[in-house]
């Protein structure tokens, strides 16, 4: 899962035209305006990554890790700092 701005996505498509089709599921979202939206988006990405890790580990006959690498509190703090400028 990758998050890109529209400009970045367009540049990506210009630079790598042969792999344009690799972005099969595009979801447009509005800019993040507050901490609550940031945490919700964080949870969306985190849940997706957990599913992918679980599937990968099952395919490779290993166990997915259980360590939390980034907490919701960290997400809120970073977004708060960015918004405040």
TAUR-V146234 format. One record per residue. N is the residue number from 1. RES is the residue in one letter. PHI is phi in whole degrees, 0 to 359 (999 if undefined). OMEGA is omega in whole degrees, 0 to 359 (none if undefined). D_LAST is the distance of its C-alpha to the last C-alpha in Angstrom with 2 decimals. Layout:
# TAUR-V146234
N/RES/PHI/OMEGA/D_LAST
N/RES/PHI/OMEGA/D_LAST
This chain:
# TAUR-V146234
1/X/999/181/27.32
2/X/226/175/24.68
3/X/252/181/21.64
4/X/225/170/21.24
5/X/287/179/19.85
6/X/299/178/22.80
7/X/299/179/22.45
8/X/296/179/22.49
9/X/297/179/25.44
10/X/296/177/27.30
11/X/295/178/26.90
12/X/302/181/28.09
13/X/293/178/31.08
14/X/289/184/31.93
15/X/287/184/31.84
16/X/238/182/33.71
17/X/301/181/36.05
18/X/296/183/38.58
19/X/249/177/36.28
20/X/303/183/34.84
21/X/289/182/36.68
22/X/289/177/35.02
23/X/267/188/32.16
24/X/279/182/34.50
25/X/242/178/32.26
26/X/264/177/29.44
27/X/233/178/27.33
28/X/268/178/24.94
29/X/225/178/22.07
30/X/278/179/19.54
31/X/300/178/15.79
32/X/287/185/14.31
33/X/250/181/13.00
34/X/207/183/12.93
35/X/298/182/13.86
36/X/299/178/17.52
37/X/296/180/17.55
38/X/296/180/15.86
39/X/294/178/18.51
40/X/298/179/21.24
41/X/293/176/20.45
42/X/303/180/20.32
43/X/297/177/23.71
44/X/301/179/25.09
45/X/296/181/24.40
46/X/299/179/25.64
47/X/297/179/28.79
48/X/295/180/29.52
49/X/296/178/29.22
50/X/298/178/31.47
51/X/297/180/34.05
52/X/296/179/34.01
53/X/295/180/34.39
54/X/297/179/37.22
55/X/296/179/38.99
56/X/297/182/38.60
57/X/294/178/39.95
58/X/293/178/42.88
59/X/295/184/43.72
60/X/262/179/43.71
61/X/56/175/45.53
62/X/225/185/42.92
63/X/252/177/40.74
64/X/291/180/37.02
65/X/292/181/34.94
66/X/240/180/33.84
67/X/286/175/31.06
68/X/273/183/27.65
69/X/269/182/25.20
70/X/213/183/21.95
71/X/261/177/21.67
72/X/302/180/20.08
73/X/301/178/18.42
74/X/296/179/16.61
75/X/298/179/15.46
76/X/300/181/14.20
77/X/296/181/12.36
78/X/297/180/10.66
79/X/296/179/9.74
80/X/300/178/8.57
81/X/297/180/6.20
82/X/293/181/5.05
83/X/297/180/5.30
84/X/292/177/3.80
85/X/82/none/0.00
